[in-house]
């Protein structure tokens, strides 16, 4: 490594890819309408159409036949969609994803979930590099142990690399044993450039709590609205379990604005919490207080 600025990753953010054109839309009513139209117009050289055929007359056995045919075509398209997704890293799951990983010489760690494994597959090509790019260190850190939830690599000085790891256990602080495991994995001569001195450290955990008052509209059951707000807030909390991910008031407020919520007033945190690449937030609790029906 020749400078303090690390080589950047070429890894693709799969979430930013457009939906592939090969995935067909699944709409039973559209398929049925197409079949009814075909019945009316016919196909030259194949069969004559029935111009006055009434596709809305469900008492007509021919309509029932078309309904069955449309449903079967829908199932066929759904199966074709699933088959196409099975060979795409962005969509494949289970054994299909395992086989795609094999193309990159990446195997699933015991107990590793699809999303984590998918991330390592995308990072794998950078892991082959001997130049020490950031994503290579991240790939090898994630591959060292399933207990590594996230990792970053920074270079404060030329030849010096600091790899920060976030643990999947507890509040995210890495244990000495996990740090040692990752340090051993990154110390291999097949992983790091000879000129790099690699230090593995735990993430700095920043604790925070969430408290909010949610107001509802008159009509919907407020308990259902509050439960949905809590579920969405928890999902947002989980999405923040990454290094360098800022904790924003706007994010939590938006999460709590479930259907039926009129407003969400956040009391805590009192300000956004900005994280650097060595920090991660740990939410110690989410308390949502019902504010009643808004005027």
Secondary structure as GFF3:
##gff-version 3
##sequence-region A 1 295
A	DSSP	three_ten_helix	14	16	.	.	.	ID=ss1
A	DSSP	alpha_helix	28	41	.	.	.	ID=ss2
A	DSSP	beta_strand	42	43	.	.	.	ID=ss3
A	DSSP	beta_strand	47	48	.	.	.	ID=ss4
A	DSSP	alpha_helix	61	85	.	.	.	ID=ss5
A	DSSP	alpha_helix	94	102	.	.	.	ID=ss6
A	DSSP	alpha_helix	114	127	.	.	.	ID=ss7
A	DSSP	alpha_helix	134	144	.	.	.	ID=ss8
A	DSSP	beta_strand	148	157	.	.	.	ID=ss9
A	DSSP	beta_strand	160	167	.	.	.	ID=ss10
A	DSSP	alpha_helix	176	187	.	.	.	ID=ss11
A	DSSP	beta_strand	197	202	.	.	.	ID=ss12
A	DSSP	beta_strand	204	216	.	.	.	ID=ss13
A	DSSP	alpha_helix	222	239	.	.	.	ID=ss14
A	DSSP	alpha_helix	249	256	.	.	.	ID=ss15
A	DSSP	beta_strand	261	268	.	.	.	ID=ss16
A	DSSP	beta_strand	279	293	.	.	.	ID=ss17
###
